[in-house]
Amino acid sequence: MDNHQESQPNNPLHGVRLIDILEDLVEEHGWEYMGERINIRCFTHNPSIKSSLKFLRKEDWARKKVEELYLKSLRRR
């Protein structure tokens, strides 16, 4: 069994879907803020959840940056 299937009680991202992370960040901060923090086209040019999900599922480096932004956002609340 790999790490993704094991229980991860101390991982705040465990069980959180990428779409939920994106929707939360957009609601909390908006696309402009996200584009300033993570300069990727799917946040800065005609942003949408659909285009962002497509890109983030292909690019692990970008997904990690979004997850880090989400965790920082959670800590501030």
Phi, psi and omega per residue, in radians:
M1 nan 2.278 -3.140
D2 -1.534 3.040 -3.049
N3 -1.050 -0.516 -3.081
H4 -1.239 -0.421 -3.103
Q5 -1.636 -0.339 -3.135
E6 -1.319 2.740 3.074
S7 -1.160 2.392 -3.131
Q8 -2.272 1.244 -3.042
P9 -1.113 -0.433 -3.117
N10 -1.660 0.014 -3.135
N11 -1.675 1.924 -3.111
P12 -1.151 -0.251 3.116
L13 -1.585 -0.163 -3.105
H14 -1.075 2.165 3.110
G15 1.442 0.001 3.134
V16 -1.683 2.168 -3.117
R17 -1.394 2.633 -3.141
L18 -1.024 -0.689 3.133
I19 -1.085 -0.651 3.126
D20 -1.192 -0.659 3.093
I21 -1.091 -0.855 -3.130
L22 -1.066 -0.839 -3.122
E23 -1.069 -0.677 3.114
D24 -1.128 -0.809 -3.126
L25 -1.127 -0.716 3.132
V26 -1.132 -0.749 3.130
E27 -1.140 -0.727 -3.089
E28 -1.294 -0.743 -2.961
H29 -2.085 -0.535 -3.078
G30 1.577 2.814 -3.093
W31 -1.136 -0.677 -3.085
E32 -1.053 -0.822 3.112
Y33 -1.053 -0.788 -3.122
M34 -1.101 -0.693 3.106
G35 -1.150 -0.536 3.078
E36 -1.262 -0.649 -3.114
R37 -1.360 -0.670 -3.127
I38 -2.294 1.770 -3.017
N39 -1.415 1.444 3.049
I40 -2.231 2.534 -3.022
R41 -0.986 -0.619 -3.085
C42 -1.189 -0.190 3.041
F43 -1.784 -0.397 -3.007
T44 -1.858 -0.353 -3.096
H45 -2.195 1.896 -3.124
N46 0.857 0.999 -3.048
P47 -1.159 2.516 3.027
S48 -2.646 2.749 3.096
I49 -1.073 -0.768 -3.087
K50 -1.048 -0.853 -3.116
S51 -1.175 -0.630 3.136
S52 -1.170 -0.767 3.113
L53 -1.047 -0.770 -3.134
K54 -1.020 -0.823 -3.134
F55 -1.172 -0.824 -3.050
L56 -1.164 -0.483 3.104
R57 -1.274 -0.412 3.123
K58 -1.551 -0.578 -2.982
E59 -1.967 1.738 -3.094
D60 -1.043 -0.654 -3.111
W61 -1.077 -0.688 -3.124
A62 -1.260 -0.693 3.107
R63 -1.071 -0.731 3.119
K64 -1.059 -0.708 3.115
K65 -1.120 -0.701 3.104
V66 -1.143 -0.742 3.119
E67 -1.105 -0.700 3.102
E68 -1.112 -0.739 3.107
L69 -1.089 -0.708 3.118
Y70 -1.097 -0.795 -3.141
L71 -1.120 -0.708 3.077
K72 -1.081 -0.711 3.140
S73 -1.100 -0.728 3.120
L74 -1.117 -0.689 -3.111
R75 -1.159 -0.516 -3.125
R76 -1.338 -0.333 -3.060
R77 -1.376 nan nan
